[in-house]
């Protein structure tokens, strides 16, 4: 567990940016996997 006294403002900002980019990447990957399932379901239903 990292205590707050080790945080410099720049480190905190960089960590916030890293968390935001990680959330964006995770959201994009999950959305892409959902679209993949929907495409498979649509193609299976049409056949």
N, CA, C and O atoms as a Tripos MOL2 file, in Angstrom:
@<TRIPOS>MOLECULE
protein
  188   187    47     0     0
PROTEIN
NO_CHARGES

@<TRIPOS>ATOM
      1 N           0.8460   -1.1930    0.0000 N.3       1 UNK1
      2 CA          0.0000    0.0000    0.0000 C.3       1 UNK1
      3 C           0.8820    1.2440    0.0000 C.2       1 UNK1
      4 O           1.7440    1.3950    0.8660 O.2       1 UNK1
      5 N           0.6760    2.1150   -0.9450 N.am      2 UNK2
      6 CA          1.4910    3.3260   -1.0490 C.3       2 UNK2
      7 C           0.8030    4.4420   -0.2750 C.2       2 UNK2
      8 O          -0.3870    4.7000   -0.4600 O.2       2 UNK2
      9 N           1.5640    5.0990    0.5920 N.am      3 UNK3
     10 CA          0.9950    6.2000    1.3630 C.3       3 UNK3
     11 C           1.0510    7.4890    0.5650 C.2       3 UNK3
     12 O           1.8200    7.6000   -0.3900 O.2       3 UNK3
     13 N           0.2390    8.4620    0.9520 N.am      4 UNK4
     14 CA          0.0990    9.6970    0.1790 C.3       4 UNK4
     15 C           1.3520   10.5700    0.2130 C.2       4 UNK4
     16 O           1.5590   11.3780   -0.6930 O.2       4 UNK4
     17 N           2.1900   10.4230    1.2380 N.am      5 UNK5
     18 CA          3.3500   11.3000    1.3260 C.3       5 UNK5
     19 C           4.3700   10.9980    0.2370 C.2       5 UNK5
     20 O           5.2140   11.8440   -0.0590 O.2       5 UNK5
     21 N           4.3150    9.8210   -0.3610 N.am      6 UNK6
     22 CA          5.2290    9.5130   -1.4650 C.3       6 UNK6
     23 C           4.7600   10.1020   -2.7880 C.2       6 UNK6
     24 O           5.5170   10.1400   -3.7590 O.2       6 UNK6
     25 N           3.5140   10.5600   -2.8280 N.am      7 UNK7
     26 CA          2.9690   11.0970   -4.0770 C.3       7 UNK7
     27 C           3.4040   12.5300   -4.2990 C.2       7 UNK7
     28 O           3.1970   13.3920   -3.4450 O.2       7 UNK7
     29 N           4.0080   12.7810   -5.4480 N.am      8 UNK8
     30 CA          4.1900   14.1440   -5.9130 C.3       8 UNK8
     31 C           3.0090   14.4510   -6.8280 C.2       8 UNK8
     32 O           2.4190   13.5220   -7.3810 O.2       8 UNK8
     33 N           2.6430   15.7130   -7.0070 N.am      9 UNK9
     34 CA          1.4860   16.0370   -7.8590 C.3       9 UNK9
     35 C           1.6060   15.4680   -9.2720 C.2       9 UNK9
     36 O           0.6210   15.0050   -9.8460 O.2       9 UNK9
     37 N           2.8230   15.5050   -9.8310 N.am     10 UNK10
     38 CA          3.0190   14.9750  -11.1810 C.3      10 UNK10
     39 C           2.7780   13.4760  -11.2120 C.2      10 UNK10
     40 O           2.1700   12.9620  -12.1510 O.2      10 UNK10
     41 N           3.2530   12.7680  -10.1880 N.am     11 UNK11
     42 CA          3.0320   11.3260  -10.1240 C.3      11 UNK11
     43 C           1.5440   11.0210  -10.0050 C.2      11 UNK11
     44 O           1.0470   10.0800  -10.6240 O.2      11 UNK11
     45 N           0.8390   11.8160   -9.2120 N.am     12 UNK12
     46 CA         -0.6020   11.6000   -9.0610 C.3      12 UNK12
     47 C          -1.3080   11.8340  -10.3890 C.2      12 UNK12
     48 O          -2.1940   11.0690  -10.7690 O.2      12 UNK12
     49 N          -0.9100   12.9000  -11.0990 N.am     13 UNK13
     50 CA         -1.5270   13.1960  -12.3940 C.3      13 UNK13
     51 C          -1.2270   12.0830  -13.3950 C.2      13 UNK13
     52 O          -2.1050   11.6830  -14.1590 O.2      13 UNK13
     53 N          -0.0030   11.5850  -13.3940 N.am     14 UNK14
     54 CA          0.3490   10.5020  -14.3100 C.3      14 UNK14
     55 C          -0.4230    9.2370  -13.9760 C.2      14 UNK14
     56 O          -0.8330    8.5010  -14.8740 O.2      14 UNK14
     57 N          -0.6210    8.9810  -12.6880 N.am     15 UNK15
     58 CA         -1.3710    7.7810  -12.3130 C.3      15 UNK15
     59 C          -2.8340    7.9250  -12.7020 C.2      15 UNK15
     60 O          -3.4650    6.9500  -13.1110 O.2      15 UNK15
     61 N          -3.3850    9.1450  -12.5760 N.am     16 UNK16
     62 CA         -4.7750    9.3820  -12.9940 C.3      16 UNK16
     63 C          -4.9020    9.1630  -14.5000 C.2      16 UNK16
     64 O          -5.8520    8.5340  -14.9660 O.2      16 UNK16
     65 N          -3.9380    9.6850  -15.2530 N.am     17 UNK17
     66 CA         -3.9650    9.4860  -16.7090 C.3      17 UNK17
     67 C          -3.8650    8.0070  -17.0520 C.2      17 UNK17
     68 O          -4.5470    7.5330  -17.9610 O.2      17 UNK17
     69 N          -3.0130    7.2700  -16.3280 N.am     18 UNK18
     70 CA         -2.8470    5.8410  -16.5940 C.3      18 UNK18
     71 C          -4.1340    5.0910  -16.2930 C.2      18 UNK18
     72 O          -4.5310    4.2050  -17.0500 O.2      18 UNK18
     73 N          -4.7910    5.4420  -15.1890 N.am     19 UNK19
     74 CA         -6.0430    4.7770  -14.8340 C.3      19 UNK19
     75 C          -7.1170    5.0850  -15.8760 C.2      19 UNK19
     76 O          -7.8840    4.2050  -16.2670 O.2      19 UNK19
     77 N          -7.1640    6.3400  -16.3210 N.am     20 UNK20
     78 CA         -8.1620    6.7150  -17.3300 C.3      20 UNK20
     79 C          -7.9370    5.9550  -18.6350 C.2      20 UNK20
     80 O          -8.8870    5.4590  -19.2410 O.2      20 UNK20
     81 N          -6.6860    5.8650  -19.0630 N.am     21 UNK21
     82 CA         -6.3980    5.1500  -20.3130 C.3      21 UNK21
     83 C          -6.7000    3.6670  -20.1570 C.2      21 UNK21
     84 O          -7.1500    3.0210  -21.1030 O.2      21 UNK21
     85 N          -6.4540    3.1210  -18.9560 N.am     22 UNK22
     86 CA         -6.7480    1.7040  -18.7100 C.3      22 UNK22
     87 C          -8.2520    1.4600  -18.7540 C.2      22 UNK22
     88 O          -8.7060    0.4600  -19.3100 O.2      22 UNK22
     89 N          -9.0290    2.3790  -18.1630 N.am     23 UNK23
     90 CA        -10.4890    2.2360  -18.1870 C.3      23 UNK23
     91 C         -10.9960    2.3450  -19.6180 C.2      23 UNK23
     92 O         -11.8830    1.5940  -20.0260 O.2      23 UNK23
     93 N         -10.4260    3.2920  -20.3890 N.am     24 UNK24
     94 CA        -10.8650    3.4660  -21.7780 C.3      24 UNK24
     95 C         -10.5520    2.2180  -22.5910 C.2      24 UNK24
     96 O         -11.3740    1.7680  -23.3890 O.2      24 UNK24
     97 N          -9.3560    1.6580  -22.3870 N.am     25 UNK25
     98 CA         -8.9710    0.4390  -23.1020 C.3      25 UNK25
     99 C          -9.8850   -0.7160  -22.7200 C.2      25 UNK25
    100 O         -10.3200   -1.4810  -23.5810 O.2      25 UNK25
    101 N         -10.1780   -0.8440  -21.4190 N.am     26 UNK26
    102 CA        -11.0480   -1.9320  -20.9610 C.3      26 UNK26
    103 C         -12.4540   -1.7760  -21.5220 C.2      26 UNK26
    104 O         -13.0670   -2.7570  -21.9420 O.2      26 UNK26
    105 N         -12.9650   -0.5520  -21.5310 N.am     27 UNK27
    106 CA        -14.3030   -0.3090  -22.0610 C.3      27 UNK27
    107 C         -14.3530   -0.6270  -23.5550 C.2      27 UNK27
    108 O         -15.3260   -1.2030  -24.0400 O.2      27 UNK27
    109 N         -13.2800   -0.2410  -24.2930 N.am     28 UNK28
    110 CA        -13.2480   -0.5050  -25.7260 C.3      28 UNK28
    111 C         -13.1770   -1.9960  -25.9970 C.2      28 UNK28
    112 O         -13.8500   -2.4960  -26.8990 O.2      28 UNK28
    113 N         -12.3640   -2.7150  -25.2220 N.am     29 UNK29
    114 CA        -12.2470   -4.1560  -25.4130 C.3      29 UNK29
    115 C         -13.5600   -4.8570  -25.0930 C.2      29 UNK29
    116 O         -13.9660   -5.7650  -25.8190 O.2      29 UNK29
    117 N         -14.2280   -4.4500  -24.0190 N.am     30 UNK30
    118 CA        -15.4920   -5.0950  -23.6510 C.3      30 UNK30
    119 C         -16.5600   -4.7830  -24.6880 C.2      30 UNK30
    120 O         -17.3620   -5.6510  -25.0330 O.2      30 UNK30
    121 N         -16.5780   -3.5520  -25.1890 N.am     31 UNK31
    122 CA        -17.5530   -3.2000  -26.2170 C.3      31 UNK31
    123 C         -17.2980   -3.9940  -27.4950 C.2      31 UNK31
    124 O         -18.2340   -4.4360  -28.1610 O.2      31 UNK31
    125 N         -16.0170   -4.1690  -27.8270 N.am     32 UNK32
    126 CA        -15.6800   -4.9210  -29.0310 C.3      32 UNK32
    127 C         -16.0820   -6.3910  -28.8640 C.2      32 UNK32
    128 O         -16.5630   -7.0090  -29.8140 O.2      32 UNK32
    129 N         -15.8920   -6.9480  -27.6770 N.am     33 UNK33
    130 CA        -16.2710   -8.3470  -27.4650 C.3      33 UNK33
    131 C         -17.7930   -8.4980  -27.5140 C.2      33 UNK33
    132 O         -18.3060   -9.4970  -28.0190 O.2      33 UNK33
    133 N         -18.5140   -7.4960  -26.9850 N.am     34 UNK34
    134 CA        -19.9790   -7.5480  -27.0680 C.3      34 UNK34
    135 C         -20.4310   -7.4940  -28.5210 C.2      34 UNK34
    136 O         -21.3290   -8.2340  -28.9240 O.2      34 UNK34
    137 N         -19.8150   -6.6230  -29.3050 N.am     35 UNK35
    138 CA        -20.1550   -6.5310  -30.7300 C.3      35 UNK35
    139 C         -19.8430   -7.8490  -31.4280 C.2      35 UNK35
    140 O         -20.5960   -8.2810  -32.3000 O.2      35 UNK35
    141 N         -18.7500   -8.4850  -31.0560 N.am     36 UNK36
    142 CA        -18.3610   -9.7660  -31.6380 C.3      36 UNK36
    143 C         -19.4330  -10.8190  -31.3490 C.2      36 UNK36
    144 O         -19.8150  -11.5800  -32.2380 O.2      36 UNK36
    145 N         -19.9170  -10.8610  -30.1050 N.am     37 UNK37
    146 CA        -20.9640  -11.8180  -29.7550 C.3      37 UNK37
    147 C         -22.2500  -11.5240  -30.5190 C.2      37 UNK37
    148 O         -22.9280  -12.4420  -30.9800 O.2      37 UNK37
    149 N         -22.5830  -10.2400  -30.6520 N.am     38 UNK38
    150 CA        -23.8060   -9.8720  -31.3720 C.3      38 UNK38
    151 C         -23.7040  -10.2690  -32.8400 C.2      38 UNK38
    152 O         -24.6710  -10.7530  -33.4280 O.2      38 UNK38
    153 N         -22.5240  -10.0610  -33.4310 N.am     39 UNK39
    154 CA        -22.3330  -10.4380  -34.8380 C.3      39 UNK39
    155 C         -22.4710  -11.9580  -34.9900 C.2      39 UNK39
    156 O         -23.1150  -12.4270  -35.9280 O.2      39 UNK39
    157 N         -21.8850  -12.7120  -34.0930 N.am     40 UNK40
    158 CA        -22.0140  -14.1680  -34.1580 C.3      40 UNK40
    159 C         -23.4690  -14.5960  -33.9810 C.2      40 UNK40
    160 O         -23.9470  -15.4940  -34.6730 O.2      40 UNK40
    161 N         -24.1610  -13.9550  -33.0610 N.am     41 UNK41
    162 CA        -25.5590  -14.2970  -32.8120 C.3      41 UNK41
    163 C         -26.4030  -13.9740  -34.0320 C.2      41 UNK41
    164 O         -27.2880  -14.7460  -34.4020 O.2      41 UNK41
    165 N         -26.1300  -12.8230  -34.6660 N.am     42 UNK42
    166 CA        -26.8950  -12.4160  -35.8470 C.3      42 UNK42
    167 C         -26.6450  -13.3840  -37.0050 C.2      42 UNK42
    168 O         -27.5770  -13.7810  -37.7050 O.2      42 UNK42
    169 N         -25.3810  -13.7600  -37.2000 N.am     43 UNK43
    170 CA        -25.0700  -14.6720  -38.3080 C.3      43 UNK43
    171 C         -25.6260  -16.0750  -38.0330 C.2      43 UNK43
    172 O         -26.0720  -16.7560  -38.9560 O.2      43 UNK43
    173 N         -25.6010  -16.5020  -36.7740 N.am     44 UNK44
    174 CA        -26.1750  -17.8080  -36.4400 C.3      44 UNK44
    175 C         -27.6830  -17.7930  -36.6280 C.2      44 UNK44
    176 O         -28.2660  -18.7880  -37.0590 O.2      44 UNK44
    177 N         -28.3160  -16.6760  -36.3080 N.am     45 UNK45
    178 CA        -29.7770  -16.5980  -36.4270 C.3      45 UNK45
    179 C         -30.1900  -16.5470  -37.8940 C.2      45 UNK45
    180 O         -31.2460  -17.0620  -38.2600 O.2      45 UNK45
    181 N         -29.3610  -15.9270  -38.7350 N.am     46 UNK46
    182 CA        -29.7410  -15.7920  -40.1450 C.3      46 UNK46
    183 C         -29.5630  -17.1100  -40.9040 C.2      46 UNK46
    184 O         -30.1900  -17.3170  -41.9430 O.2      46 UNK46
    185 N         -28.7160  -17.9930  -40.3890 N.am     47 UNK47
    186 CA        -28.4730  -19.2650  -41.0750 C.3      47 UNK47
    187 C         -29.5150  -20.3120  -40.7540 C.2      47 UNK47
    188 O         -29.4410  -21.4320  -41.2590 O.2      47 UNK47
@<TRIPOS>BOND
     1     1     2 1
     2     2     3 1
     3     3     4 2
     4     3     5 am
     5     5     6 1
     6     6     7 1
     7     7     8 2
     8     7     9 am
     9     9    10 1
    10    10    11 1
    11    11    12 2
    12    11    13 am
    13    13    14 1
    14    14    15 1
    15    15    16 2
    16    15    17 am
    17    17    18 1
    18    18    19 1
    19    19    20 2
    20    19    21 am
    21    21    22 1
    22    22    23 1
    23    23    24 2
    24    23    25 am
    25    25    26 1
    26    26    27 1
    27    27    28 2
    28    27    29 am
    29    29    30 1
    30    30    31 1
    31    31    32 2
    32    31    33 am
    33    33    34 1
    34    34    35 1
    35    35    36 2
    36    35    37 am
    37    37    38 1
    38    38    39 1
    39    39    40 2
    40    39    41 am
    41    41    42 1
    42    42    43 1
    43    43    44 2
    44    43    45 am
    45    45    46 1
    46    46    47 1
    47    47    48 2
    48    47    49 am
    49    49    50 1
    50    50    51 1
    51    51    52 2
    52    51    53 am
    53    53    54 1
    54    54    55 1
    55    55    56 2
    56    55    57 am
    57    57    58 1
    58    58    59 1
    59    59    60 2
    60    59    61 am
    61    61    62 1
    62    62    63 1
    63    63    64 2
    64    63    65 am
    65    65    66 1
    66    66    67 1
    67    67    68 2
    68    67    69 am
    69    69    70 1
    70    70    71 1
    71    71    72 2
    72    71    73 am
    73    73    74 1
    74    74    75 1
    75    75    76 2
    76    75    77 am
    77    77    78 1
    78    78    79 1
    79    79    80 2
    80    79    81 am
    81    81    82 1
    82    82    83 1
    83    83    84 2
    84    83    85 am
    85    85    86 1
    86    86    87 1
    87    87    88 2
    88    87    89 am
    89    89    90 1
    90    90    91 1
    91    91    92 2
    92    91    93 am
    93    93    94 1
    94    94    95 1
    95    95    96 2
    96    95    97 am
    97    97    98 1
    98    98    99 1
    99    99   100 2
   100    99   101 am
   101   101   102 1
   102   102   103 1
   103   103   104 2
   104   103   105 am
   105   105   106 1
   106   106   107 1
   107   107   108 2
   108   107   109 am
   109   109   110 1
   110   110   111 1
   111   111   112 2
   112   111   113 am
   113   113   114 1
   114   114   115 1
   115   115   116 2
   116   115   117 am
   117   117   118 1
   118   118   119 1
   119   119   120 2
   120   119   121 am
   121   121   122 1
   122   122   123 1
   123   123   124 2
   124   123   125 am
   125   125   126 1
   126   126   127 1
   127   127   128 2
   128   127   129 am
   129   129   130 1
   130   130   131 1
   131   131   132 2
   132   131   133 am
   133   133   134 1
   134   134   135 1
   135   135   136 2
   136   135   137 am
   137   137   138 1
   138   138   139 1
   139   139   140 2
   140   139   141 am
   141   141   142 1
   142   142   143 1
   143   143   144 2
   144   143   145 am
   145   145   146 1
   146   146   147 1
   147   147   148 2
   148   147   149 am
   149   149   150 1
   150   150   151 1
   151   151   152 2
   152   151   153 am
   153   153   154 1
   154   154   155 1
   155   155   156 2
   156   155   157 am
   157   157   158 1
   158   158   159 1
   159   159   160 2
   160   159   161 am
   161   161   162 1
   162   162   163 1
   163   163   164 2
   164   163   165 am
   165   165   166 1
   166   166   167 1
   167   167   168 2
   168   167   169 am
   169   169   170 1
   170   170   171 1
   171   171   172 2
   172   171   173 am
   173   173   174 1
   174   174   175 1
   175   175   176 2
   176   175   177 am
   177   177   178 1
   178   178   179 1
   179   179   180 2
   180   179   181 am
   181   181   182 1
   182   182   183 1
   183   183   184 2
   184   183   185 am
   185   185   186 1
   186   186   187 1
   187   187   188 2
@<TRIPOS>SUBSTRUCTURE
     1 UNK1         2 RESIDUE 1 A UNK
     2 UNK2         6 RESIDUE 1 A UNK
     3 UNK3        10 RESIDUE 1 A UNK
     4 UNK4        14 RESIDUE 1 A UNK
     5 UNK5        18 RESIDUE 1 A UNK
     6 UNK6        22 RESIDUE 1 A UNK
     7 UNK7        26 RESIDUE 1 A UNK
     8 UNK8        30 RESIDUE 1 A UNK
     9 UNK9        34 RESIDUE 1 A UNK
    10 UNK10       38 RESIDUE 1 A UNK
    11 UNK11       42 RESIDUE 1 A UNK
    12 UNK12       46 RESIDUE 1 A UNK
    13 UNK13       50 RESIDUE 1 A UNK
    14 UNK14       54 RESIDUE 1 A UNK
    15 UNK15       58 RESIDUE 1 A UNK
    16 UNK16       62 RESIDUE 1 A UNK
    17 UNK17       66 RESIDUE 1 A UNK
    18 UNK18       70 RESIDUE 1 A UNK
    19 UNK19       74 RESIDUE 1 A UNK
    20 UNK20       78 RESIDUE 1 A UNK
    21 UNK21       82 RESIDUE 1 A UNK
    22 UNK22       86 RESIDUE 1 A UNK
    23 UNK23       90 RESIDUE 1 A UNK
    24 UNK24       94 RESIDUE 1 A UNK
    25 UNK25       98 RESIDUE 1 A UNK
    26 UNK26      102 RESIDUE 1 A UNK
    27 UNK27      106 RESIDUE 1 A UNK
    28 UNK28      110 RESIDUE 1 A UNK
    29 UNK29      114 RESIDUE 1 A UNK
    30 UNK30      118 RESIDUE 1 A UNK
    31 UNK31      122 RESIDUE 1 A UNK
    32 UNK32      126 RESIDUE 1 A UNK
    33 UNK33      130 RESIDUE 1 A UNK
    34 UNK34      134 RESIDUE 1 A UNK
    35 UNK35      138 RESIDUE 1 A UNK
    36 UNK36      142 RESIDUE 1 A UNK
    37 UNK37      146 RESIDUE 1 A UNK
    38 UNK38      150 RESIDUE 1 A UNK
    39 UNK39      154 RESIDUE 1 A UNK
    40 UNK40      158 RESIDUE 1 A UNK
    41 UNK41      162 RESIDUE 1 A UNK
    42 UNK42      166 RESIDUE 1 A UNK
    43 UNK43      170 RESIDUE 1 A UNK
    44 UNK44      174 RESIDUE 1 A UNK
    45 UNK45      178 RESIDUE 1 A UNK
    46 UNK46      182 RESIDUE 1 A UNK
    47 UNK47      186 RESIDUE 1 A UNK
